[in-house]
Amino acid sequence: MAKGKKKLKIIPLGGLQEIGKNITVFEYGEDIVVVDCGLAFPEDEMLGIDMVIPDISYLTKNRDRVRGIILTHGHEDHIGALPYVLKEINVPVYGTKLTLGLLENKLEEHKMLSSCNLKVIEPRQTIELGDFKIEFIHSTHSIAGSVSLAIHTPVGVVVHTSDFKIDYTPIEGEPMDLARFAELGKKGVLLLMCDSTNVERPGYTMSERTVGETFEEIFMNSEGRILVATFASNVHRLQQIIDASVKFNRKVAICGRSMINVANVSMELGYLNIPEGVLIDVDHIDRYRPNEIVIITTGSQGEPMSALSRIAASDHRKVEIVEGDLVIISASPIPGNEKFVFRVINELFKKGADVIYESLADIHVSGHACQEELKLIHRLVSPQFFIPVHGEYRHLKQHANLARSLGMPDENIFIMENGNVLELTSNSAKITGNVTAGRVLVDGLGVGDVGNIVLRDRKHLSQDGLIVVVITTDKETGALIAGPDVISRGFVYVRESEDLIEDVREITKTALAKCEESKKNDWATKKSIIKDELRDYLYERTKRRPMILPIIMEI
């Protein structure tokens, strides 16, 4: 195919009509470039699942054409799946210093660091990957080292904002490089892909500096020990907590594995500035008076195993809540986490702590752009076509409405699903098909070995429990030698339900006798008949449907 006839394909494999798991494929001719590679956290019904990663079977089929993976920033929903993906497709990974520093930690845990090819980039730098030229544009978000992308292709320029907010007074570095967005817009942009997370919020997102002012006010008026829970990756927030601590002569202890990892990487790379003598080991907090201590911890989302949750439950080895402690939860609950967060807040109050959370003070600002900031980006870039990204369907729909209100024609806006293939030329865009895209569940060391059937069984077990019936029969005659023995887990307590268990035994014997009469002596038929008989009886007696496992041993 002649170069002029080739089309640019854009294929989201995750991150659309969902929160998290962001990954997008850009394909032109024989070249493929991947932007981000994140995970999502499991939904409530995914019992026992640790994380959800994207299905990359399309990439594994085309691994010889993948030129590299580009990372926009170091949040888990953009880098979390890389250890699993790089095992399948080992290609160069490009990102800023902090992004790759956080990734190195993850790869080290998976014992993969030595085999991976990580390349540090700087904003305003351009790299060439096949027919693609990727330009990195300085951006502002709730983590340092964030970039947006201008992807220069033979059919036109694609601007991908990734996660961003327009912060005119950032904690670290320059404000967002709006001038470059405007320059690109003047030259002509084929397609804009823009963050939709906060599209429902009118106005502007407040600057991160407003949180620092609130911290100073709280620290000034606090007499006791202060604990601050926030996202481990929010380096700017950590800096502001440390700055307030220094101003009011408090030592800082860091608690929680992920928080310690991020703080160490950020200090090494110069993103976090802690004066000498301020940082102390959490083991030494008892050496200081309460008004000389600040503890920074993980657990702002009420995660059951996080440091703050364990502290609230008096289950932490080194930190115990005492009367007069002040706990600041400097984050807003991710949708679905509210009950966990409020459970922790309740426990902290019960133990005598005072708790400040988002609804009581300006102790958190979002890292995502609100409506007026989104409008500004649309106006600066003035793209021919538009794809809203990063959000559930309602977010994408509202962002499409916002683009329409700015004058973009309906037919130039594409609300896509994961797996859709959008083909672009210099003056046309059309969804032409689908590729495999979905979710792969990670449970412990198992990747993809838990599917819908296993999840259904787990849900069944969690709701109605399990009953096991063990029988020993004669291999030749099929006659009952021992049993039935009945084991119940999560259904009834055997000693308190002896009548019910005795009935289960009798029904099992009757079912076996039926099998003998009808000469149905193969164990599969016996199991099936026992299950059917017990299912009907147990539902009639208890209105519950436990999982029934007959075990037949032949001697």
N, C-alpha and C positions, 0 to 999 in steps of 0.2 A: 504494500500500500504506500502510495506517495506520501511524503511528509505532510503536505498541505491537506490531505484527505483524512489524516488521523484525527481521532477525537480524544478529548480529555475525559476520562471516567473518574467520577467521585463516588466512592462506595463506603458509607458508614457501616462499620461492623459492631458498633456499640455507641451508647451515649445519646441516642435519639429515642424520645418517648419513654425515657427513664432517667433516673439520677445516677451518675457514675458510669464506670466501664467505658470511658471515652476512648475511641479508636477509629480513625478514618483512613481509608486507602485512597491514594491519588495515583492514577495509572495513565500513562501515555506511551503508546507503542509498546516497546519491550521493557519499559522502566516502571517500577512501582516504588512509591515512597509512602511510608506509614507515619501518620501524625498521632502521637500519644498512644498509650497502651495501659489503660487503667483497670481497676477492679471496682466492683460494687459490693456493698455489704448485704448479707442475706436478709430476705424478707421473713416475716414472722412464721410463715408456714414452712420455711426451709429448715426443718428441725435438725440441729447438729451440724449444719453447714457453716464453715468458717468464712468463706468468701466466694464471690461469683466472678469469673473472668470471661472475656469474650471467646466465642468460638472462632478460631483463626484457620479453619480448614481451607478457606479460599487462599490464604497466604501460604500455607504449607504446600498446596498444589502448585503454587507459582513461586516457590522459594528462590529459584534461580534468577528471578527478575526483580527481587526486592533489593533496592540499592541502599536503604538505610531507614532508621526509625528516628523521627524528630520529636523531642520532648519540649513542651511549652513551659512546664513548671513542675515542681516536685510534690504535688499532692497525690495521695493514694489513688484517687479516681483517674489519674493521668499516668502514673508510673507503676502502680501496684501489681499489674499482671506481668511485668517484664521478666521476672525470673522464670516464669513458666513458658513465656513465649520465646525467650532467647534459647531455651533448650531445644526448641523446634527449628528456629530460624536465627542462626547466629550471624547478625549483620551489624555494621557500625551503628552506634547510638549517639546522637548529637543533643547536647543540652548545655545550659549555663553551669557555672561552677557548683552552685548550691544544689541544683537539680541532680547533677551527676554525683555529688557528694552523698546525697540521701540515697540515691540508687546504689552506690557502692556498698553501703551498709546492708541493703537488702540482698545484694548478690553475694556478699561475704557470708551471710547467714545460710545461703543455699550452696555455699562452697563453689561458686561459679566465677568469682571475680577475675581470676587469672586468665580465664578463657574468653573474656568479653572485651570488645573493642569500643571504648568510650572516648568521645571526642568533645572537648570543651569548646563552646562558641561564645561570642560576645554580641550584644546588640549592635545593629548596623552592619554586622558581618553578613556576607553572602557565600553560600557553598553551592557547588554544582554536583548534582547526582543524576547522571544520564542526561535526559532532556530537561530536567527540572533545575531551576535556580531558586534556592530557598533563602529568602532574606529574613533576618531576625530583627524585630522591632521592639524596643524597650517598652514594657507595659507595667501597670501597677495592679497588684492583687493582694490577697492576704498572706502571701509568701514572697520572700525576696527572690530575685533571679527569674522573674516571670517575663515571658516574651510572647508577642503576637507574631504572625507569619505573613509574609507576602510571598506567594508561591508563583514564580514566573514560569509560564509554560508557552509552548509555541502557539497556543490559541488565545492566550491572554493571561492576565494576572488574577489570582485568587487571593483574597485577603481573609485570613482566619484569625479572629481576635483571640481565640481560646477564652479562658476565664479572665475577666478584667473588671476594674472600676477606674473611673477617672479621678485620681487623687492629686490635687494641685499642691498639697503639702505633705509628701510622703515622708516616712520615718527615715528611710535610707535611699540614697541615690537621687536620680532625676525624676521629675514627673513623667507621665506617659508621653511618648514621642508623637504628639498629635500632628506636628508639622509634617512628619513622614507620611501619615495617613492622608493628609491633605495633598501632598505632592503626588502620591499614588492616584488619588481621586482625580486630580487634574489631568494626568496622563491617560486615565481610563482604566477602570477595574471591571473585569468580566463578571466576577462573582464575589459576594460577601458571605462569609459564614460567621455568625455572631452569637455570642453567649446569651441565653434566654432566661437564666436562673431567676433574676429579679425583675423580669419584665412586668409583673403584676403590680410593682410598687411605683407610685408616681414620684416625681421629683428627682433628687440626687442622693447618692449614698454619702454619708458623712465621712470626713477624712479620718484616718486612723489616729491622727493627733488628738482628736476630741476624747478618745479613750484615755490617753495619757493624762489629760487635764483632770478627768474624773478620778483616775487612780490617785493623783496627787492630793486631791480633796479628801478622798477616803483615808489615805495613809496619814494625812495631817491630823485627822480627828480620831484615829484609832489608838487605843491604849494597850491592846493585847496583841497576841500573835496573829499574823495574817496568812491565810492560805489562799492561793489563787489557782483556779483550775481553768485551763484553756486548751486549744488545739496545740498539740506538740509542734506542728509544722508552722505555726504562726510566729515566725522569728521576730517580726516587728512588734508583736504583742509582748513577747518575752523581753525585748529591749526596753519597752516602756515600763514594764514591771520592775526591771532592774534599775532603770533611771530613777523611778519614784523611791525605790528602796535606798539607793545611794543618797538621794536628797534628804531622806529622813533617818539616816544613819542606821539602817537595818542590814543585817547579813542575809544572804539568799541561799537556801538549800533547794536542790532540784530533786523531784521524786517521780518515779515512773520510768520504765525502761525506754520507751519511745522518746520521752521528753529529754532524758539524759543523752540519747544518741543524737537527736537534732541539735541540742545545745553544743555538744562536742564538735560536730561537723561545722556548725555555724561559727563557732569561735576559731576553729582552725582556718577557715576560709575568709575570716574577717567580716562576716555578716553580723556578728554579735559582739558587742564591746562591753566587757565586764572588767571594771577596775580591779587591780590586785587587792586581795584581802577581803573582797565582798562575798565571793562564793565559798560556802563551807559544805562539808559532808553532812548528809542528813543524820548520820550517827552522832553528830556533835551539837545538835540543836538544844539539848538540855544544858549546855554550858552557858547559855545566854538567857537574859531576861526575856519574858514574852514580847515586850515592846521593841526588842532588837532583832526580831526574826520575821522573815517572809519565806514561805514554802511554796514553790511553784510545782504544780502537779498535773498529771493527766486525769481524765475522767469527767470532762465537761459535758459528755453526752450520757452520763450515768451508766456507762458500760460495766457489766457485772464484775469483771476481773480487773478493772482499772484501779489505780492507786486511791482515788477519791472515794470510790464505792467501798473499798476495803477499809479505808479510814472511817467512813461513816458507820460501817458494820462492826467496828472495833476488831477488825481482822488483819490490821496492818502491823508488821513486826516493829516498825520504827516510829510511827506517828500515831498519837492518840489524841482525840479531840478533848479539850478541857473547857470548862466554863470560861467565857470571856473571849474565846477564839472568834475571829472574823473570817468567814469563807466567802470569797468572791468567785462566782461562776461566770467567767468572761467568755461566753459563747451563747448562741441561741440554739435551742434544741433542733436537730435535724428532724423533719417530719417523720413521725413514728416513734421517736425516742422520748417524747414528752413524759410518758409515765415513768420511765427509768430515771429521768432527771429529777422529777418531783418526788420520787421515792427517796432518792439520796438527800434532797433538800429537807424532807420531813425528818429523816434520821439525824441529820446534822442539828436541826432545831431541837430535837428531843435530847441530844447530848449537851445542850447548853450553848451551842455556837450561835452567833448571829450570821445570817446568810444574806448576801446581796446577789440578786440575779437579774437577768436582762429587763424584766418588767418593773424593776425598782430603780434602776439607774442606767446611764449611758455607758455601760461597761463592755459593750460589744458593738462593733460596726461590721457590716457585711463586706465581703471581698468582691461582690458582684455589682454590676452597673444597674441603676434604676432607669426609668423611662427616659428622662431628659438626657442622660449620658448616652443611652442607646441611640436616641435621635441625632445627637451630635456626630457619632461615628457614622451613621447612615448618611448624613449630609456631607461629611468630609470625604467619604469614600465614593459616594454616589454610584453604586454598582449597577450593572445591567441586569444581573440576576441575584437572587437572595435565597439562602437556606438558613432558617433559624436552627441553632444547635444547642446542645447541653440543656435538656429539660424534659419534663413529662409533656404529654400531648397538649395539655392546657397552656403550658408555657410557650410551646412552639406556635400554637394557634394565636395567642395574644401577640406574640412578636410579629407574626405574619400580618395581623391587623394593624400593628404599629407601622410596619413598612408600607402598608396600603394607605394609611392616613398621610404618609409623607409623599404620596403620589406614585408609588411603584405599581405597575399593572399586575392584576391577579395572576395572569399567565406566566409572569416572570418570578413568582414566589413558589418555592417547593417545600412543602412540609413532608419530610421523608421518613421512612421507617428503616430500621437496621436491616441491611442486606439489599436495599434498593440500589440500582445502578443509574446514576445521572450522567448522561453523555452531553458534552458541550463542544460546540465549535465557537468561532469568534463572534457569531451572531445568533446562535440557537442553543436551546437546552431542552432536554427531554428525558424522562425516566423510561428506560428501555428494557428493564428486566430486574432480576433478583439473583443474588448469590446466597450461599448458605451463611446464615448469621444467627447467633443465638447465645445461650449462656452455658458455660461449663462450671459445674459445682466442685469446689475444693473442700474436702473433708479430711482433715489430718494430712497424711501423705498421699491420699487418694485424689487424683485429678480426673474428673469425668466419670468415675466409676459409680457415682451415686446419681441415679436418674429419677424420672417421675414415679416409677414403680416402687423404688426404695423409699422415696419421700412419702408416697401414699401409705406404705406399710408403717413408717415411723409415725405418721399422723394417726393411723388406726390404733397403734399401740399406745400412743399418748392419750387417746381419748377413752378407749375401752379396755385396755390391758390385754393380757395374754393368758390362755389356759392350755396347759400341756397335759396330754393323756398318754401314759406309757403302758404298753401291753407287751407281754411275752407269750408267744404262741409256739405250738409244735410245728416244725417245718413240714412234716409229712401230712399230718391230719388237720392242721389249722386249729386244733383245740387250744383253749386258753390255759397257760401254765401258771403265769403270775400276773398280778395286777387286776384291774386297772389302777395305776397310781396316778394321782391328780396333783399337778403343780399349778398354782395360780400366782401371777405377777401383775400387779396393777389392776386386777379385776375384783377379787374379794380376798379377805384374809381367811385362810383355810380353817383355822381353829374357831373362828367366830361364825363360820357358815358350814358347819358339818353336815346339816341336812341337805343343803344344795350339793355339796361335794359327793355325798352318798348317792344322791339321785344321778349325778353325772356318771358315777361308776356303774350304776344299774343300767342306765340308758346305753352305755358303751357295751356292756355284756349282751344286752338285747340285740344291739346292732350286729355284734359278732355272730350271735346265734342265727340271725337272719341270713348272714353271708354263708354260713355253713349249710343251712337248709337249701339255699338256692345254688349251692356249689360254687359260689364266687369267692375263691380262696386267694386270689392274687392281692398283694398288699395295697396296691393303688386303689382298687375297688373298695377294700375294707376301710381305708382312710377316708375316702369320699363319703361313704355311707355314715361313718361315725361323725364326721364333720356336719353333715346335713342334719342328722338327728339332734346333735347337741346344739347346733345353731338355733333351731326352732325352739327347743326347750328353754335355752338360756334367755332368748329374747322374750319369750312368753312370761318367764319367771322374773326377769330383772329389767326388761326393756333396754338391755345393753347388748352390744355385739362385739364381744372380745375376739381377738384372733385365736383360732383353735388349731393346735398342732398335735395331731395324733402321731405317736412314735410306736412303730410295731417292730419288735425284735423277734426274729425267728431262731429257734434252737433245734 
